[in-house]
Amino acid sequence: MEYRSVTTWSIEAPIETVCEAISLSLDWPQWWRNVESVEELAPGDVRGVGSVRRYTWRGRLPFRLRFDIRVVHAELLKVVEGVASGDVEGRGSWSFTTDGTVTRARFEWRVRTTPVWMNLLALFARPVFKWNHDGVMRRGGEALARRLNARLLGIVQE
């Protein structure tokens, strides 16, 4: 089953600070409670292109998702794009913009689930899976604002 979601966090913090916190995904388990672990499998170049990290996530529902992300494109303070494989397959990207003191971090996720049980349940549980994902992203925005000691001005989820 295929999923597409877009989440935008508006945070009153410098773009450099927001980008750094998001780029340092090995540290996410310290501040984003839904991220159980991040393991570096390959380091990549100085921009992170070619790096591979394994993520284990847990949302409100009683299951975990495990997948690897290989960074395929990165531009400092603009965008990081990756390809996912594992429990989900597809693409994800973070993009960043700033307007004075407000930074917008936009995450777009276009993936399909690979576990058979998820694909069978998706016919009925798709809204529940979306609710779970949206909750994970909402908590991430709140946690990032706390970590940066900044105001979270809004979260938009599509």
MARPAKOL-573619 format. One record per residue: residue in three letters; x, y, z of N, C-alpha, C in turn. Coordinates in pm, whole numbers, plus 50000, padded with zeros to 5 digits. Layout:
BEGIN
ALAXYZXYZXYZ ...
//
This chain:
BEGIN
MET500864988250000500005000050000500905012350000 GLU500555022249918501365034249906500815045549994 TYR501745053250050501395064450137502175076750095 ARG501535088250105502215100950084501785110150197 SER502755116150262502435125750366503435137150361 VAL502965148850400503805160550408503545167050542 THR504625169850615504525176750743505465188550740 THR504985200150782505815212050791505805217250933 TRP507005218450990507175224351122507645238651105 SER506995248151171507455262051173507995264851312 ILE509295267551317509995268951445510725282351448 GLU510585289351556511275302151573512705299351617 ALA513535296351516514945293051540515705295151410 PRO517005297651417517795299451295517805286651210 ILE517815288551080517805277150988519005268051012 GLU520165273651045521355265551069521145255951186 THR520485260851291520235252751411519245241551382 VAL518175244651310517165234651276517765224051185 CYS518475228451081519085218950986520075209751056 GLU520865215351145521855207151215521185196351299 ALA520145200151374519455190351460518825179251377 ILE518255182551263517625172451178518685163951108 SER519775170251067520855162850999521555152951090 LEU521595155851219522265146951315521285136251362 SER520805128151270519765118351305520245107651402 LEU521555105751414522045096151515521645100651656 ASP521395113751673520995119051804519485119151825 TRP518695116151722517245116851737516695108951856 PRO517195096951886516625089752001516765097352133 GLN517685106752141517855114652264516705124452286 TRP516075128952178515045139252195513705135952130 TRP513655126552037512395123051968512015109152015 ARG511085108552107510805095852177510315084652087 ASN509785087751970509325077351879510445070551804 VAL511635076251810512795070251743513505061651846 GLU513365048451833514005039551930515495038451907 SER515915037951780517355036951754517675041551612 VAL518915046451597519475049851467520885044351466 GLU521195036751364522515030351353523125034151219 GLU524365038751222525045042151097525635029651035 LEU525245026950910525755015350837526865019250739 ALA526805031650688527825036850596527885051950614 PRO529085057950618529205072050652528865081950540 GLY529085078950414528835088450308529925099050299 ASP529705108950210530705119550191530495130750293 VAL531185142050276531115153050373529715158950384 ARG528935158150277527545163050282526585152250331 GLY527075139950347526225128950390525705120450276 VAL525955124550152525475116850036526165103250036 GLY525365092850021525875079150025525795072950163 SER525515081050265525395075250399524155066450406 VAL524235056250490523095047350513522925046050663 ARG521695048350707521365046950849520125038250864 ARG520155029950968519015021150998518215027451113 TYR516925029151090516035035551187515035025251240 THR514775026051370513685018351431512745028351496 TRP511505028251452510475037651498509355030251569 ARG508755037051662507555031951728506595043551750 GLY505385041951703504365052251719503385048551829 ARG502155052551811501105049651909500595035351898 LEU500775029451781500285015851758501315005551805 PRO500884993451836501794983551896502664976051795 PHE503384983351713504354977051624505474986951596 ARG506584981551550507744989651513507944989151363 LEU508524999851310508964999951171510475000951171 ARG511114992551089512574993051073512864994850924 PHE513705004350896514085006650756515415014050751 ASP516065012650637517315019650610517015031450519 ILE517755042250540517695053850451519085056250394 ARG519165056550262520405060050193520235074150138 VAL521095083450181521025097250134521505097849990 VAL520655103449903520995104149761521245118449713 HIS520845128349794521035142349755521035150949882 ALA521945160649888521985169850002522555183149957 GLU521875193949996522365207449976522275214550110 LEU523395219550157523465226050288522375236650305 LEU521635235650413520585244950452519405245450354 LYS519315235450265518215235250169517435222250168 VAL518135210950147517405198450127518285186450157 VAL517645175850205518265162650220517235152650170 GLU517645144150075516725134250019517315120350036 GLY516435110750065516895097150085515945086850027 VAL516485074850009515725063449960515605053450074 ALA514385048950100514105039750209513975025450158 SER514455016050241514255001850213514084994650347 GLY513254984550347512964977150470511464975950486 ASP510934979050604509484978250626508724988250541 VAL509414998850497508845008050398509885009850288 GLU509385012250168510255014750053509755027149982 GLY510675035649942510285047849871511275058949897 ARG510755071249903511615082949917511105092050028 GLY512055098650091511745108850190512665120650169 SER512165132650200513025144350188512665154850293 TRP513705161150343513575172850428513965184850344 SER513175195450347513575208050283513375219250385 PHE514185229650370514225240250470514125253950404 THR513305262550465513215276450422513185285150547 THR513515297850528513495306950641512865320050600 ASP512215326250696511585339250675511895347450800 GLY513045353850801513435361450920513845351951031 THR513075351651140513425343451255512745329851255 VAL511915327151155511145314651150511735305351043 THR512005293051084512465282750991511335272850969 ARG511135269250845510155258850812510905246450766 ALA510675235550837511255222650802510115214150747 ARG510225210550620509155203250551509645189050523 PHE508885179250571509225165350546508175159250454 GLU508625153950342507735147050249508125132350244 TRP507135123750255507345109450266506455102750162 ARG507055095750067506325088149965506845073849971 VAL506095065350038506565051650060505425041750043 ARG505825029350031504855018450036505325008850145 THR504375002750211504704993050316505034979650251 THR505944972250314506334959250259505844947350342 PRO505634948550474505134936850547503744932650497 VAL503574920050472502304914950419501154918650513 TRP501354917050643500264919750737499814934350729 MET500754943650710500394957850699499594960350571 ASN500024954050463499314956050336497914950250341 LEU497744939050410496404933250425495524942150512 LEU496064947250621495294955850710495024969650651 ALA495884974150560495794987750508494454990850442 LEU493824980750386492514982950325491524988750425 PHE491664984650551490744989150656491384999150752 ALA492694997850771493385005550875494145017650823 ARG494035020750696494785032050639494615044950722 PRO493405048850761493265061050843493975059950978 VAL494025048051034494715046051162496225047251142 PHE496745041851032498185043051002498545057850983 LYS497685065450915497935079850895497915087151029 TRP496945084051113496855090051246498135087251325 ASN498645074951315499875071151384501055079451332 HIS501205080251201502295087951141502195102751181 ASP500995108351172500805122451207501175125151353 GLY500845115751441501205117351582502715117051603 VAL503395108151532504855107351541505475120651496 MET504985125951386505535138551333505195150351423 ARG504005150551481503635161351574504565161151695 ARG504775149351752505665148451868507095152151832 GLY507505149051709508845152851664509025167951659 GLY508035174951605508115189651599508155195751737 GLU507315190651826507305195651965508635193052033 ALA509175181052012510445177252075511615185452020 LEU511605188051890512675196051832512645210151888 ALA511475216051899511365229451957511905229652100 ARG511555219552179512085218852317513605217552316 ARG514125208952229515585206852223516305219752188 LEU515705227652100516345240152056515975252052146 ASN515155249352245514655259952333514025271052248 ALA513165266852155512545276052059511035274152062 ARG510345283952008508885283051998508485275551872 LEU507605265851888506995258951775505775267251737 LEU505805273251620504745282251579503605275051508 GLY503875263151459502815255751393503295242851330 ILE502355233851311502595221251241501455219751140 VAL501815217851015500825215550911501065201550856 GLN499985193550852500095179950802499105178050687 GLU499655172850577498805170650458498675155750435 
//
